[in-house]
Amino acid sequence: MIKIEKLKKRVSLQLDEIAAKLMSEPGSALSEILKIEQGLPDGFDASLMREIKFRKAQLENILGDFSAAEKNLAELARDLENVIDEPALIKVTNEQGNNYLALNRLEEAADAYLKCLKILEKNQDFAKMCVPMNNIGQIYWYNQDSVKAKEYYLRSLKLAEQYTPESAGDILINLGILAAEQAEFDAAESYYLKALKVLEKFGDNARIPLLYLNFALLYEDCEKFELAGEFHRKTINGFRESHNQFGEMHASMNYSGFLIKQNKLNEVKKLLDHSFALADEVNAESQKIQLYLHYRDYYEKTRKYKTALMYQEKYHDAEVARLESQQKEKTADILAKYESEQKEKEAAVLREKNREIEKQRHELDIANAKLLNVNKELENRVEDIMAKWQSQVMLNQSQESLNGLVSIVSGIAHQWKQPLNNISLIAQNLVDSYEFDEFSLETLNKFSDQLSSQIHYMADIIDDFAYNFKGMQDNREFHLSHTLKVIRKLLDKTLELENIKTEYIIEHDPLIFGRESEIIQVFMVILSNAIELFQQHKTPDPKIKVMINKMESEVNIVVFDNGPQVAEKDIEHLFEAYFSTKSKSTNTGLGLALARKIISERFDGSIICRNVKTGVEFLIKIPIKEK
């Protein structure tokens, strides 16, 4: 009995030491906790065993092994509900929410946080309610509902300031991130400064470097690059001083990526080597794989293309090995379960497997049917709109109205190309997941959400064109920096899939007066054309650069791509209706004509295309005028 009590005391102390190393040395902490678990006798103290499993799940979350964490947390939740240990259940349900949030399973995350909140409300434990409330704000943020997210953050902050002021720092940081996402840079900076005061007041040195990283990212967004670099360095030094090797590794990797973007390459190799050495020390294998991409980008920038290719191959091989390892683990688990079954149950197991396959096939058929129905609904919607427009044309007998209709329909076709391509990719991924036996209800929901997002975007395009065609959209003042944020939301995923590098340079950002949606149409026409030409000509290392500057009383917009140049005989016809240098079967030749019409008639500006040394430039000039 005395030996057991001594062992319990020793394990408790070891768990306290591991808790102190959660963020700084997660890899070694997980190794230690596995060693403790293996050395304990059967029937050891149930409460301590649950604490071991909880700490193990926390570390698995930190290290990105979300599936293992989910399994451990689910087992813990079942055990705690049976023993009615509410304080422990609060910790577990909150961590389950964190796990689901990391997996982007937002509904399950919300259920877990609400369950945690319900227990706290029942016990009137207001001091701890700010944590799940803050996390619910995170879910709204993930769902891009900034109003609701801010509402929950502020509720959480009010509770924290009243009961647990030391926890207000994390909430203020979330408010800062939300403000930065909305380009409210001054507000974001103010929240971060308040958070820094809280963390410094309570001596929370572990979180201060994380806050420095948020400062760095904020200053990158508002193009204060010197301050961004300064805070990247502060982040590294902060983690180093707190002996957080895991954090220092990430900070060094982030800073190297920032320097690569800024073409300041002198320190990059040293930073990458240091980050890789730290990743090796803390057993962060997934981070080492990501570092291969940073090495690739660095050597590509320094024109050492063979070395860049070597690191690209290393990344590919490591990813393949990681996926194979995961598959082997899954296979080993399946075989272990299969071999443990009695032989007389083998036939039943096989029949159950066949039923599961049939169920998945049925779910795939339902998903395909839903996709077809949605496409049919969209087709019907377009037909209804076209019928109304055609009726108006017949009444007016106006050639101008007819030309407008053709432009609108062509514009819809032009802007639908990319989301249709995305839907095709999603559908292919859905088929691939079935063929590789990775199909599940979660996979179905994930792809269904992605399809819904693309379809809503396509529907919005129709509404937007119809709205503009009727001349009902109000003119207003807007910044081109906001316009570019909208464009990036629409195209960044496509650009990433096509490995197209993009750069956005805004030297001045004056207010423009007019219809922002029409400027968005112009950008979409030019950028979509560039993407299609990259694909058509298989352009190596494709790049797009957008530059915005103010020259006296006008704004200059330059959109550059390093795709094929336009034949000199075609440049003068490029903005004519029905003229296209691309395939006639897939292009109407109305995109650039519509772009010129918008710039010249709506904004009193001009647009030209010209060949430059390494590609093609579109130059748009818009006069700045009073509203």
Residue pairs with C-beta under 8 A, 6 or more apart in sequence:
4 45
7 40
7 44
8 45
8 48
11 36
11 40
11 45
11 48
11 52
12 48
14 32
14 36
15 33
15 36
15 48
15 51
15 52
15 55
18 29
18 32
18 33
18 55
19 55
21 28
21 29
22 29
22 55
22 58
22 59
22 62
23 62
23 206
23 244
23 246
23 247
24 206
24 242
24 243
24 244
24 245
24 246
24 247
25 244
25 245
25 246
25 282
26 59
26 62
26 63
26 246
26 282
27 63
27 246
27 282
27 283
27 284
28 282
28 283
29 59
30 56
30 59
30 60
30 63
31 283
33 52
33 55
33 56
33 59
34 56
36 52
37 52
37 56
40 49
46 79
46 83
47 85
50 76
50 79
50 80
50 85
50 88
53 72
53 75
53 76
54 72
54 73
54 76
54 88
54 91
54 92
54 95
56 72
57 68
57 69
57 72
57 73
57 76
57 95
57 99
58 69
58 95
60 66
60 68
60 69
60 72
61 69
61 95
61 98
61 99
61 102
62 246
63 284
63 286
64 286
66 99
66 102
66 103
69 95
69 99
70 96
70 99
70 100
70 103
73 92
73 95
73 96
73 99
74 96
76 88
76 92
77 89
77 92
77 93
77 96
80 88
80 89
80 92
81 89
86 119
86 123
89 119
90 116
90 119
90 120
90 125
90 128
93 112
93 113
93 115
93 116
93 119
94 112
94 113
94 116
94 131
94 132
94 135
96 108
96 109
96 112
97 109
97 110
97 112
97 113
97 116
97 132
97 135
98 109
98 135
99 109
100 106
100 108
100 109
100 112
101 109
101 135
101 138
101 139
101 142
104 142
104 446
105 442
106 139
106 142
106 143
109 135
109 139
110 136
110 139
113 132
113 135
113 136
113 139
114 132
114 136
116 131
116 132
117 129
117 132
117 133
117 136
120 126
120 128
120 129
120 132
121 129
126 159
126 162
126 163
127 159
127 163
127 164
128 164
129 156
129 159
130 156
130 157
130 159
130 160
130 163
130 164
130 167
130 171
131 156
131 167
133 152
133 155
133 156
133 159
134 152
134 153
134 156
134 170
134 171
134 174
136 152
137 148
137 149
137 150
137 151
137 152
137 153
137 156
137 174
138 149
138 174
140 146
140 148
140 149
140 151
140 152
141 149
141 174
141 177
141 178
141 181
146 178
146 181
146 182
149 178
150 175
150 178
153 171
153 174
153 175
153 178
154 175
156 171
157 168
157 171
157 172
157 175
160 167
160 168
160 171
161 168
165 198
165 202
166 198
166 202
166 204
168 195
168 198
169 195
169 198
169 199
169 202
169 204
169 207
169 211
170 195
170 207
172 191
172 192
172 194
172 195
172 198
173 191
173 192
173 195
173 210
173 211
173 214
175 191
176 187
176 188
176 189
176 190
176 191
176 192
176 195
176 214
176 218
177 188
177 214
179 185
179 187
179 188
179 191
180 188
180 214
180 217
180 218
180 221
183 221
183 481
183 482
183 485
185 218
185 221
185 222
188 218
189 215
189 218
192 211
192 214
192 215
192 218
195 211
196 208
196 211
198 204
199 205
199 207
199 208
199 211
200 208
205 238
205 241
205 242
206 242
206 244
208 238
209 234
209 235
209 236
209 237
209 238
209 239
209 242
209 244
209 247
209 251
210 235
210 247
212 231
212 234
212 235
212 238
213 231
213 232
213 235
213 251
213 254
215 227
215 231
215 234
216 228
216 229
216 231
216 232
216 234
216 235
216 254
216 255
216 258
217 228
219 225
219 227
219 228
219 231
220 228
220 258
223 506
225 262
228 258
229 255
229 258
229 259
229 262
232 251
232 254
232 255
232 258
233 255
235 247
235 251
235 254
235 255
236 248
236 251
236 252
236 255
238 247
238 251
239 245
239 247
239 248
239 250
239 251
240 248
245 278
245 281
245 282
246 278
246 282
246 284
248 278
249 275
249 278
249 279
249 282
249 284
249 287
250 275
250 287
252 271
252 272
252 274
252 275
252 278
253 271
253 272
253 275
253 287
253 290
253 291
253 294
255 271
256 267
256 268
256 271
256 272
256 275
256 294
256 298
257 294
257 297
259 265
259 267
259 268
259 271
260 268
260 294
260 297
260 298
260 301
263 301
265 298
265 301
265 302
268 298
269 298
272 291
272 294
272 295
272 298
275 291
275 294
276 288
276 291
278 284
279 285
279 287
279 288
279 291
280 288
285 322
286 322
288 318
289 315
289 318
289 319
289 322
292 311
292 312
292 314
292 315
292 318
293 311
293 312
293 315
295 307
295 308
295 311
295 314
296 308
296 309
296 311
296 312
296 315
297 308
298 308
299 305
299 307
299 308
299 311
300 308
300 541
338 349
341 349
360 434
360 439
360 440
361 434
363 439
363 441
363 444
364 430
364 431
364 434
364 439
364 444
367 430
367 444
367 447
367 448
368 427
370 448
370 451
371 423
371 427
371 451
374 451
374 455
378 455
378 458
378 459
378 462
381 459
381 462
382 412
382 462
385 462
385 466
386 405
386 409
389 405
389 408
389 469
390 405
392 401
393 401
393 402
393 405
404 469
405 469
406 590
407 590
407 593
407 594
407 597
408 465
408 466
408 468
408 469
410 588
410 590
410 591
410 594
411 465
411 521
411 590
411 591
411 594
412 461
412 462
412 465
413 588
414 524
414 525
414 528
414 588
414 590
414 591
414 594
415 461
415 521
415 524
415 528
416 458
416 461
417 528
417 532
418 490
418 491
418 494
418 528
418 531
419 454
419 455
419 457
419 458
419 461
420 458
421 494
422 450
422 454
422 493
422 494
423 451
423 454
423 455
425 497
426 447
426 450
426 451
426 454
427 451
429 447
430 439
430 443
430 444
430 447
433 439
433 443
433 447
457 490
464 517
467 473
467 517
468 515
468 517
468 518
473 515
473 517
474 515
475 513
475 514
475 515
475 627
476 513
476 514
476 515
476 516
476 627
477 511
477 512
477 513
477 627
478 511
478 512
478 514
478 516
479 509
479 510
479 511
479 512
480 506
480 509
480 512
480 519
480 548
480 555
480 557
481 506
481 509
481 548
482 516
483 516
483 519
483 520
483 523
484 504
484 506
484 523
484 546
484 548
486 516
486 520
487 520
487 523
487 524
487 527
488 502
488 504
490 524
491 524
491 527
491 528
491 531
492 502
494 531
495 502
495 531
495 544
498 531
498 534
498 535
498 542
499 542
500 531
500 534
500 542
500 543
500 544
501 541
501 542
501 543
501 544
502 543
502 544
502 545
502 546
503 543
503 544
503 545
503 546
504 545
504 546
505 545
505 546
505 547
505 548
506 547
506 548
507 547
507 548
507 549
507 550
508 548
508 549
508 550
508 555
509 548
510 550
510 555
510 624
511 624
512 519
512 555
512 603
512 622
512 624
513 625
513 626
513 627
514 602
514 603
515 602
518 598
518 602
518 603
519 598
519 603
521 594
521 595
521 598
522 595
522 598
522 599
522 607
522 620
523 546
523 559
525 591
525 592
525 594
525 595
526 559
526 592
526 595
526 618
527 544
527 559
528 591
529 582
529 591
529 592
530 544
530 559
530 561
530 563
532 582
533 539
533 561
533 563
533 564
533 582
534 542
534 561
534 563
536 582
536 583
537 563
537 564
539 562
539 563
539 564
541 562
542 561
542 562
542 563
543 560
543 561
543 562
543 615
544 559
544 560
544 561
545 558
545 559
545 560
545 561
546 557
546 558
546 559
546 560
547 556
547 557
547 558
547 560
548 555
548 556
548 557
548 558
549 555
549 556
549 558
550 556
550 624
553 623
553 624
554 605
554 621
554 622
554 623
554 624
555 621
555 622
555 624
556 619
556 620
556 621
557 618
557 619
557 620
557 621
557 622
558 617
558 618
558 619
558 620
559 617
559 618
559 620
560 612
560 615
560 616
560 617
561 615
561 616
562 614
562 615
563 615
563 616
564 616
565 611
565 615
565 616
566 574
566 581
566 609
566 611
566 616
567 581
568 611
570 579
570 581
571 609
571 610
571 611
573 579
574 581
574 592
574 609
575 592
575 593
575 595
575 596
575 607
575 609
576 589
576 593
577 589
577 590
577 593
578 588
578 589
578 590
578 593
579 589
579 593
580 587
580 588
580 589
592 609
595 607
596 607
599 605
599 606
599 607
599 620
599 622
600 606
600 607
603 622
603 623
604 622
604 623
604 625
605 620
605 621
605 622
605 623
606 620
606 621
607 618
607 619
607 620
607 621
608 618
608 619
609 616
609 617
609 618
609 619
610 616
610 617
610 619
611 617
